């Protein structure tokens, strides 16, 4: 579920409170980090005052928990303020916009120091400069938006002080919240109330379930004051999650019902939908299926009877919603994965019966398909097993050759991270038990055969791999996969010596235990390390074609990954099912990361944050160099553990990967692997190199100049490296650099350069990593003055990009290759009509801009030239915004998460259109390369078209000067 199921505009005339808070409020309750804030958790970091003390004002908040160690107050330097000692980082003179830009830049600055104390002191100095700059903004009669942003910065600093337990810091934060709550500006006043609410709830939650009724009272107070606000709904939803995590079931139900009732008739449809979901959530919690399922797993008395009774009760609910279906399905899956197959089968039958005549035909069909697959899986037990398909050499696979052996069938794909993580475990057990009669067969579910061939070009597996005999039945349509109901991988089937299925989902430590039961003690210890793979073995990655969640750091080459080094094996938890096992589903959605906790928080907006919180580190374990980065790996980890950390981090949703500090944490882990003493294994070094290349490139694509410079240095450093995978990386980045340079070279040399680049690109396999390269190519082509020549290059490069497996790049290629119905110059003098939906989810009103001069900017977050031009658009907007000038952005992003993150991080002050409709606008007005900018006059007619602000600024100024 998306963390922000309810979207709020991040780009309107006024920053909404939720955009201001930026998920600050209540993050303490789920251990989720806020950008560049140090936080703490546990009894060591108790707020000042007595246990359970709450702020005296209306609802507010305590500092969020995190992993940053508390500094010794006695050892800390005096905190400079605007009126205090001289700042270490002086605040430059400038306009409010420049001061706010300085505040943002300082928030991203990493503290430096040779020791922990120096690092903490430097961090405090950074915050002091932010505070001083914010106070200057407040004192200069700022606009409403500027004032709110300044208050946000001050809040960040005060929270940091409180987190570091500096004397009087918590009182300072409380006084600040009280002051804001009395402000004449209603948005500022609400900000103050939310801070107080957060402080109160956090203080109560720290003391445990006994305070749950008081937390419900806090929710009631907040609703009474701010019932109509969407962010109130979000905050209250998060508090319900906290109550559930505390085990306060009755209070969770009470709070869910209260919030649902308060917002059920809200004028905003999104709020009404969320209210309905919370009502569903209350029903699910009321039947307590999570605890009943846990009892079943642990073998509690009467557990099966109680679970089935609870499910029956829930499925008799008069309104069977998708949420109820998901809750029961998750319990059924928990039973399936914990080897309670008979109970799982009963639950799937109950689901089928309950939803068989559901009025929602789509839901009915989805339930039928999912339950049908599930029934196929659980019915495998005790049945003979046959495999259809060919081995990689094209010969039909003969199952009879394995008669009399225990056989593991592994359904997998090269793009599936969890599959690759499991392979080392399978191979360890294969080496240990093969002489006792154990065999393995892999059934590959890649859609493209070339991906499999490329995988085995650099990685061998010591068992046969079976693929579909027909090109029309690859992937999840593989005949054996369909017969077995496989809709998520890895999927493991274990066949006994009699040729019948013994068990399913036998992964991790469970595999060795099961094999020992079937074959006796292993002939060789299963814990022995694998023989080291060849040095050219590359790192695991997610391919560009993988649906849904792709890592933000994507390799430029579309090579499929081999096996990752095996993580340290740990004993199985006796009371838990395979809750930590991860899968990738047919639809691309991630599988179970904790079924029980997931079930209890299914409908909440913070599910992704809660998943992230499960990775939290103990305060004592934080390395000084990572004191202020909650994503950093623990200190002292061996190289293999750091590699495992990298894979887990790269498997996080993009919304998390885009957060401040995430990429820096990856780079830190990579550097620790590469600098390990004794040296890391060659495979581990390659993982680190690959990840570092990819991470720096992703940061550079997001406009990080420093990362771009580091990438250039790294490319130069490894230019002579002979490892094939590194050679491929270096070659790509050298080509990209050449293309980026084409935007600056002498115009007389441009065409020859483009010809050379086109030849080199002809041999490239285009992926999402080529987006920056593609946009830079278009920027270079746009420098050509001759229209026919420009058209020739648009056609040739468009035809190259259209072959990409990445949908966004392929779509971009189609735009370039397709000759527009009208030339850009033909648009001048004609009306421009814009329709669509804003990035905040609201209907766009183009008529509201009539009478203004408007710059319409077609752009995308993945477009390097667009990002490069954005500061110029901002400056123009700031300079002329009060004179009847405005900007409308039209984002061509397909990845709306990346867009939302960019708009929030860069605080874009104008409205941005987003979604599928923008593609139609681009086609309608002949937009091929981006950025493409159009000036629209006060009557709504196009007055000029260009690709940069400098070319259009004179036209805009002239139109504004007209009376």
N, C-alpha and C positions, 0 to 999 in steps of 0.2 A: 504494500500500500504506500502511496506517495506521502512523504512527510508533509507536503503542503496540499492536501486534498482540497482545501479552500484557498484559492489564490486571492491575493489582494494586489491592487495596482502598485507597481514599483516605479511608475513613470508618469504619474498624473501631475496636476498643477500643485498639489500639496502632498508631501510625503505622508502616507498613512501611518498610524501608530505601529502597526505590525511591521511595516518596512523599517520604521525607526528602530524598534526593539531588535529586529533582525534575529529573532529566536533567542534573545538574551533571557527574557523572563522565563522562569521555570526550567531552564536548562540544568540548573543545579540538581533538580530532582531526577534527572535521567543521566547525569554525569556526562553531558555533552558539552564539548568545548566551544567557547565563543572566541572569535578572532582575537588573537594576541592578548588574551586575558589569562592570568595565572589564577588557579583555583585550587581548592583543597577539599578533602573529604575525610570522614571518619572522626572519631572522638578527639583526636589530637587537634582538630581544627574547630573546636566548638566556638560559637560566637561569644562575644562578651556577655556577661549577665548570667542569670540562673538558667538551668536546663529548661527548655521549652519556652523561654522568654520570647515574646512576640513584640513587634513594633507597636507603638502606641497609636499610630495613625490608622487610617483606613487600609484596606488590603494592600500588601506589598511583598517584597522579596528579599531573601538572603542570597549571599554570593553563591554561585554555582560550584558544585564539587568538581574536583579534578585531581590531577596527580602532582601538582607543583608543590614542592616542599615549602613549609613556612620558614621565612627568614627569621633569624633571631633579632627581635626589635632592638636590643641593645647594641647590636653590631651594625645596624643600618644607618646610613647617612641621613641627614635632615632632608625632608622632602621639599624641594624648592617650589614655590608658587609664584604667581605673578608679582607678588610683593616681597618675596623671599630672596634668598641668596641668588647670585648670578647663575643663570642656566648653563648647563654643560653644552646643550644644543640650543643656541639662540634662535628665537622665533623671527623669521624674516618679516620685514614690513611688506604690506600688500593689501589687496582688497579682501573682502570677506570670502570670496570664492577661492582666492589664493591661500588664505589662511586655512580654510576647510580642506583644501587639497594637501596642504602641509600636514594637517592632522591625520589625514588618511595615509599619507606616505610614511609618517612616523609610526603609525599603527602596524605597518608591515615590516618595520625595521627590526632585525634580529639583534638582541642584546649581545654585547661582546665582553669578554673578560678572561683573564688567565686563570681565574679561580672562581669558585661558586660565589663567593662574596662579591667579587668584582662584577660578575655577570648580573647578579641581583641588583647591585648598585646602579649599573648602567641601565637596566630595565626601568628602575625608578626614575632615573634622569630623563629617559625617553618619555615616560608618562608625565613628568613635570612640564616638559615642553608642550606636550599635547594640551595639558590643562591651561597653560599660559595662553596658548593660541586660542583655545575655546573661550576663555574669559575675555580676550580682546574682541572676539566676534560678538559676544553678548553685550559688550559695552559700546558697540558701534552702531546701534539702532539697526539691527539686521532685519532681513525679511523674515516672515514666519517660518519658512522652510530652513533658512540659515540658522535661525535661533534654535529650532528643534535639533538640527544636526549638531550644533555646539553643545546643547544639553546632553545629547547622547554621548559625546566624547567625554564630557565632565563625569557622567555616570560611569563610563568605563574606567576612568582613573580612580574614582572613589571606590569602586568595587575592587580594583586591584589593591589599593591600600588596605581595604578590609581583609582581603584574602591573605595578604602578607602579615596580618595581625599587628599592624602598626598601632601604637597607642591612640585611642580615640577614633580609629578609622570607621568602626561600625556605627558609632554615633554620628559621625560626619555623614555617612551614607544615609542614615535614617533622617537626619535633619534636611539633607538635600531632597529626599523624597517628599518630606512634609512640605517643604517650600514649593516644590513643583506642583504638588496636589492642590495648592491654593492659588495657582497662577490664573490670570484672567483668560489666557488662551486655553480653550477646552482640550486641545490635543496635548499640550504640555501638562495640564492638570491630570489627564488620564495617564500619561507617562509616569507621573509621580505616584498615582494610585497603584499602578501595576508594579512599580519597584517595591512599594510597601507590601503589596500582596505577596510578592515573591519572597520577601524577607520573612513574613509571618509564616507562610506555608512551609518554607525550608526549616525554620526553627522548630516548628511543630513536628515535621516529618522526621527530623533527626532523632527524636525521642521515641519513635516507634508507634505501633498500632494504637496504643492507648489514646493518642491525640487525634485519631482519625475523625471523631465527631467534631472537633474544633476546626479541622481542615474543611469539613463540609460546611461549617458555618462561614468560613472565609469565602468559599465559593458562593454561598448565598448572598453575602454582603456585596461581592463584586458584581454579581448579576443584578442586584437591586439598583446599583449605581449606573452600570454600563451595559444594560441588557441589549441594546440595539447594535452593539459594535461586534463586528466579525472577529476581531482579535480577542475579545472577551470569550467568545465561543472556543477559540483555539486554546487559550490559556486554561479554561475550565476543562477542556478535553484532556489536556496534559495532566492536570491535577487528578482526574479520574484514573489515569494511568498510574500515577504515583500511589494512589490508594490501593489499586490492584496489586502493585508490586509490594506494598506493605502487608498484604494479606488481609486487608480490611474489607471483606466481601460485602457485608451489609452496607457499609458506608459507600463503597464503590457503586453499588446498585442505586442507593439513594441519590448520590451525586449525579449519576448518569441520567436518572429520571428527571431530576430537577433541571438540569441543563437542557435536556431534550424538550421538556415542557416549555421552558422559557423561550426557546428559539423555533418552535415548531411552526409558528405563523410569521416568521421573519420575512420582510419584503424581499430579501435576497434569496434566490432559489438555492444557491450554494449552501447557505446557512440552513435552510429548511431540509435539504438533503442530508447534511451532516447531523442535524437534530434527529432525523429519522434513523440514521445509522447508530446513533447513541442509544436510542430507544431499543433497537435490535441488540445492541451490545449489552444493555441491562438484562434483557431476556436471557442471553447466553450466560452471563455471569450468574444469574439467579439459579440456573440448573447445575452450576458448579462442575461442568464436564472435565475441566482441567484436573482438578484434584481427584475426581473419580477415575480418570484415565491413569493418573500417576499411581493410584492405589492398585490398579490392575497390573501395572508394570512391576510393582514391588511385591505383589502377591498378598495383598491385604485380604482379610476374611470378607467373604460376600462381595468382593470387588466386581466380579463380572455381573452379578445380579444388579448391583447398584448402578453400574455404568449403563447397562441396557435399559434399566428403568428411567434413568435420567435422559438418555437419548430419546426414548419413546415419548417422554413428557415434552421435550423440546420440539420434536417433530409433529406433535399434535397442536402446536401453536396455530391459531387461526390465520396468521399471516406469515407464511413461509418465505422469508426473504433470502436473498443471496448470502447474507451474513450468517443466517442460521445454517444454510447448506455448508458454507465454508467451515463453520465451527464443528459440525458433525463429521465432515469429511476429514478434517485434520485429526480428530480423535481416531477415526478409522485407519488413517495412515499411521498414526502412532502405534496402533495395535499391529498393523502389518509389519512395521519396521522393528517391532520388539518381539517378533515371532509368535504373537498371539493370533495366529492365522484364522482359527475358527471364529474368534470374536470379530476379527476384521471382516470376515465374510458375512457374518450376521449384520454388521453395521452397514456394509455396502448394500445389502438387500433392503434394509430399512430405508436407506436414502432413496433407492430406486423406487420403492413403493410410495414413499411420501411425495415425491416430486413427479411421479409418472403423469399426472394430469394437471400439472401446474399451469396456470393461465399465461405465464410468460414463456412463450415458445422457445426463445433463445436460451433461457435458463434451463428449461426442460431438456433441450438438446444437449447443452453443455453437461448437465448432470448425467444424462444417458451415456454420453461418450466417456466421461471420466470414470463413472461406475462400471461401465462395460470393460474398460481397460483394467480396472482394479480387480474385477472378478476373474479376468483371465490370469492375472498374476497370482492371486491367492489359490486359484484352482490348479496351478502347476504342481503343487506339492503331491508327491506320490504317483505322478504320471510319467510315462516314458517321455524322453525328450529327443527331438530330432532337429537338425540344423539344415536349412536350405541355403544354398549359395556357393560361391566359388572362392578358392584361395587366391592370393594375389597373382599367382602364375596362370590364372584362368581355368584351373581344373576344378571340377565339382568336389566339394568337401565330403569325405567319407567318414561318417560318425562311427562306423563299425570298427575302425582302427583303434578306438579308445575303449572298446568293450572290456569290462572287468576293472576299470580304473575309476577313481574318484575324479570327476572333471568339473572345473570351474568355468563357467561361461560368463564372459565379461562384455557387456554391451557398452561401447565407448565411442568417442570421437576425438579427433586431434584438437578440436577447438574447445573442448570441455575441460576446464581447469580442474574440477574435482576428479574427473576421470584420470587425469595425468598424475594428480596427487596420490591416487590409490594404487597406481601401477607399481611403484617401488614395493609396497606392502605385498602385492600379489607375487612379485618376482622373488622377494625374500622367502616367502612360503613355498614357492615353486622350487627354488633351489634346495630348500630344506626337506621337502616331502616327495620330490620327483622319483627318488629311488624306492619309495614306499608305495608307488602306484598313483601318484597325483599328476594330473595333466591340466592344461589351461588352453582354452580357445577364445580368441577375441572376435567379437562380431562388431565390425566397424560401421558406424552410422553417419559418416560424412556424406554430404550431398555430392561433393566433387571428388572423383577418383584421383585427380592430380594432387590434391591436398594429402591424400594418403600416401601416394608415391613419393612425394617430397618429404614427408615425415620419415618414411623408412629409408630415405636417402642419407639421413644423418643419424638415425636411431634404429637399432635392431631390438626386436622382442623375441625371446626364446620359445615362442609358441606360435602356432598358426593363426593367421588372421583371415576371417571370412567376410567377404563383401557380397552384395547382391549380384546375382547373375544378370540382372537387367538394369539398364540405365534409368528406367522409368520407376524403379522401386528402391531407390537409395534413401539414405537418411532414415527417418523414423518409419518410412514405408517399407523398409526391409521386411521380407516375408516372415522371417523368424521373429522380428521385433513386433510386428502386428499380431502374430499368433500368441505372443506372450504378454500383450497389453503394455508394452514398454512406452511410457510417455515422459520419462525422466531418466537421465543417466548420470553417473554410472548405475547400471542395474546388474546385479550379480545373481547368477543361478548356480547352485551347487548340486551336482548329480552324484548319486551314490554308485557303488560298484554294480548294483543291479540294473543300472541304466535309467533309474527313476529319480525324479527331482527330490532331493533331501530337504533343501531349504533355499530361501531367497534372502537378498539383502545381507549377505554375510561379508561384511567389510571390516577394515581396521583390525583391532585385536581379536574380534570375534572369529576371524577366519582361522587363525592358528588354533584357537580353542576347539572349533568345530572339526578341523582336520585331525587334531590329536584324538578326538572322539572316534573318528571314522577309520583312522590309519594307525593309531598308536603314536608314541613319541617320535618326533622327527629324526631322520637319520643324520641331519646336520642342523645346528641351531638356527632357528628362523631369525634371530636377532643379528646374525653376522652381517656386516656391511656388504653391500653389493660390490661387485667388481667395478672399478671406475670406468665410466663410459668414455668414448673417445673425446679428445679435447674440444672437437668442434661441435659437441652437443649444445644446441642453443637453449635459451630459456623458455619457459612456458609463457604463452601469450594467448589472448583471445583474438580470433580472426575478425577482420572487418565485417565479414558477412554474418557474424553471429547476431541473432536478433536480440532486442531488448537491451540489457545492461552491458555496454562495452566499457572496458577500462579506459580512463581518460588518457592513459599513456599507451598508445597503440603503436606497435612496431610498423615501420614503413614497408617492410617486405611482408608478403602475404604467406610466408612460410609457416607451416603448422609446427607446433612445438613438440619436442620429445619429452621424456619423463623428467620431472623435477627431482632433485635429490630428496631422499626419503627423510621426513621429519622423525624426530625421536619418538619411538613407540612408547605408549603409556598403557598401563593396565586399564581394562574396561571398568567402567563404573557399574557395580552390581545392581544398582537400583534404577538405572536409566536406560531407555531404549537408545537406538542409534540417533540420538538427538543432535549430536554434533556433526553427523554425516551430512555432506552437502551434495546437492544434485543440480543439474541444469535440466529444465523441463523442455518438452517439445516446443512450447511457445517461447522458450528463452527465459522464462522467469526463474529466479533462484528457488531452490528447494528449501528444505528444513534447516534452520540454524538453531532452533530450539522450539520444538513443537509445543511444549507445554506453555512456555512463556508467550509464545506467538499466539496461541489460542486465547490466552487471557487478555491480549492487547490487540486483537485483530482489527478492531474498528477505530483505533486511535491514530491520531496524526503523528505520533512520536515513535512509531514502530521502528523506523530506520534509526532514530536516535538511540532507542533502547538497544538495538543490535550493536550499534557502535559502542555503547557503554559497556557491553559485555567484554570488550577488549581492554577495559580500563586497567591501569597498572597501579600497584601500591605506591603511596607517596614516597616511601623510603627508597624505592627502586629507581627513581628518576635520575638520569645522568645529568651532571651540571650543564653540559653543553645543550641539553634538551629541556632545561628547566621550564621553559615557557612554551613548549610544544607538546600538547597532550597526545599527539599521534606518534611521537617518537618511540622507537623500539626500546625495550628495557636495556640497561647497561649490562655488560658481561655476557651477552648471548654469544654462543658459538656460531660459526659461519652457517652451519646447516640450519640452525634455529632462525637466523636472520633471513635466510632464503625462504623458509616457511612463512615468516612474517611478511616478506614482500608479496608472496602469492596471496596471502589472506588480504592484505591491503589492496592489492590490485583487483580483488574480487568485490570490493566495496562498490555500492552504487555511485554513480557519477555525482550526485548531489553532495556526497561526502567527499569524494576525491577532489572536488573543486574548492573545498574549504581551505582557508589560510592555514598554512603549516603542514598540510597533508603531503604535498610534493617535497617539501624540505625534509620531512621525515623519511621519505623514500630515499632521497639522495644521501642522507646521513647513513642509512642502513647499507646502501651500496658501497659507500666509502669505507665503512667499517669492514665489510667483506673483503674489499680489494686491498686493505691495509692490514689484514689479519696476520698475526704472528703466533704460531706457525701459519704458513700460507694456507689459504682456503683451497679446496679441491678445484681443479680446472673447470668442472661443470658449475661449481658455485661461483667462481669468478665470472664465468660467462653470463650467468643469471644476473649478477650485479652490473656487468657492463651493459647488457641489453636494457635492463631496467633504467640505468642511469641515462643512456642515450635517449630512451623513449620519454623519460620524465622531463629531461631538459628540453626536448623538442616540444612536448606538450605545453610546457611553461612558455617557451618562446612563441608558440602559436597563439598563446593568450596575451601576447604583448609584453612579456617579461624580458626587457633588454639585457639585464644581467645574465639571465639564463641562456639567452641567445649567444652571448659572448663566451660563456662557459662551454656551451655546446661546440662552438668554433674551436676552442682550445682543445677540447676532447677529441674532436675529429682529427685535428692536426697531430695530436699525441699518438693516435692509433692508426695513422695513415699507412704505416708500414707493417701493421699486424697481419699475419698470414692465416689466422683462423677464419674459415669461410664465413661464419656468421658475422664476425666483426667486419670483414671485408665488405660484406653486403651492406651493413649499416653505414660504413664510411662512404661507400660509393653513393648511396642515396643522399647523404647530407652534403657531399661535395656537389652533386648535381643540383640540389636545392639551392645551395649557395650561389651557384652560377646563374640560376634563374632569378634569384633575388637581386643579383647584381645587374641583371639586364634592365631593370627599371631605372638605373642610374647611368648606364654607359652612354657614350656619344651616339646620337641618333643615327649617324652615318654607319655605325657598326651594328645597329640593332637587328636588322634583318638577317645578317649573316649569323649573328648569335642565336636568333630564334630557330634558324635552320638546323644549327648544330644541336640545339636543345631538343628539337623535335626528333632528330635521329636517335639521340640517347634515350628519350622517353619511350620510343617505339618498343624497346626491349623491357620496359618496366611493367611490373604488375601493379596496377593502380589500386591503392587502398585509401582509407580515410586520412592517413598521414600525408597524402599528396594534396590535401586541400589547400594548405598554405602555398605550396608550389604552384597549384593551378591558379589561385587568385593573383599571385605575383606574375605569372605568365600573362594573364589578361591585362594587368596593369602595364606591363611592357608593351603589349600589342596596342593598347589605347594611346600610346605615345606616337604611333604612326599616323601621319596626317592624311595619306592617301586612303580613301574609303575602300577601294577595291582591294588594295594590299591588306588592309586591316581585315576585310572580310575573308580573304584567303587564309589568313592565320587563325581567325576565329573558327573556320571550318576544320582546318587540319588538327588544331589542338582539341577542339570540341570532340572530334571523332576519336581522339586518343582517350580523353577523359571518360567518354560515355561507356567505355568497356570496363570501367572499374566495378569491382564487386561491392563497393560502398555506394549506397543509394544516393547520398547527398552529392558526391562527386559525379556520379553517373548522371544525375539530374542536371547538374551544372554543365556537364558536357553537352547534354541535349540542347540546353539553352544557347550555348555558344555555336553549336553546329547548325541550329535552325535559323534560317534567314528570317529576320523580323519582317512583319507585315509593313511596318513604317520605319523610316529612318528617324534618328533622334531629332534631327533638324525639322522634320515634318510635324513634330509635336508642338513646336512653338506657335503660339497664338490660338491653340485649341484648348478647350476646357479639360481639366483633369478631375476625374471622379474617383474617390477612394471609398471603399466599403470594407468591412471586416470586423475583426475582434482584436482588442488590445491585448498586450501581454498579460494584463491583469484579469482577462476574461470578460471584459465589458464590451458592449456594442460600441463601435466607433462612430462618432457624429462629425462628419466632414463639414456639414453646414456651419458648425460652430466656428470654423476658421475663416468664413467669408468676411471680407473687410480687412484681413491681415495679409501680409506678405509671408509666404510659407516656403521653407526649404524642405522638400520631400527627399529623404535619403534612403535608397535601396541598399541594404548592407547585410552582413552576416557576421556572427562571432568568429567563424573559422576563417574569415577573409582578412589576411594580413594588411593589405592596403586600406581596408575599411577601418580596422583598429588604428592604423597609423593616422588616418584622417580624422578620427573621432575627436581628439583634442582641439582641432581647428573648428569643428562644428560647435563644440562646447564654448569656445571663446567667442565665436560669432553670436551664439545664442545669448551669452552673458552680456555682450556689448550692445546688442540691438533688441534684446527681448522686451525692453520697456517702451520701445518705439513702434510697436505694432508688428513685430516680427516673431515668428514661431517656427518650430521644427516638428516634423512628423517622420518618425523612423518606420521603415517597412522592412522587417527582418525576414530574410529568406532561410532562416535556420529551420531545420527539421527537428533538431534536438532542442526542445523547449526548456529542458533543465539547464542546459548550458546557457541559453539566452537569459533565463531568470537569474542565474548566478551572476552573469555579466552586468545586467541592469542594476542589480542590487549592489554589487561591488563597486561599480563605476558611478553609481548614483546619477544615472541619466535622467535629467529633469523634464524631458518632453515625452509625449505619448509615442509608444511603439506598437505597431500592428504586428501580429504574429499568427502562425497557424497556416493551414493549407491554402486559405484564400489569398495569401500574399503571393503565392506562386502564380495564381491567375492574374494578379495585378501586374507582375513582372512581365508576363507574356503579353498582356493587353497593351502595355506601353513600350514593348520592344526592348526591355532590359535584358542584356545578355551578360556583360561583365559588370562586376561591382567593385567599388562603390559607383553607383550611378545616382546623380543628384539632379533634381529639377526644381527650379524656382517657379512658384505659382503666385500670380499677382492678386490684388485685392478683389478682382472680379472672378477669380477661380481659373484663370487661363495660364497656360505654361508660358513663361517668359524667357526661359533659358535651360539648357541641359548640359551637364559636364560631369567630370569625375573627381572634382576636388573643389574645395571651398574657394580657393584663390581665384578660380575662373568665374565664379558666380557672385562673389562678394560685391563687385561694382554694380552688377545688375540689381542686387537686393537693395543697396544703398540708394540707387537712383529711384527705384520704385517707392521706397519709404519717404523720399524727399518730395514726391509728387503729392499735391493736395487733392 
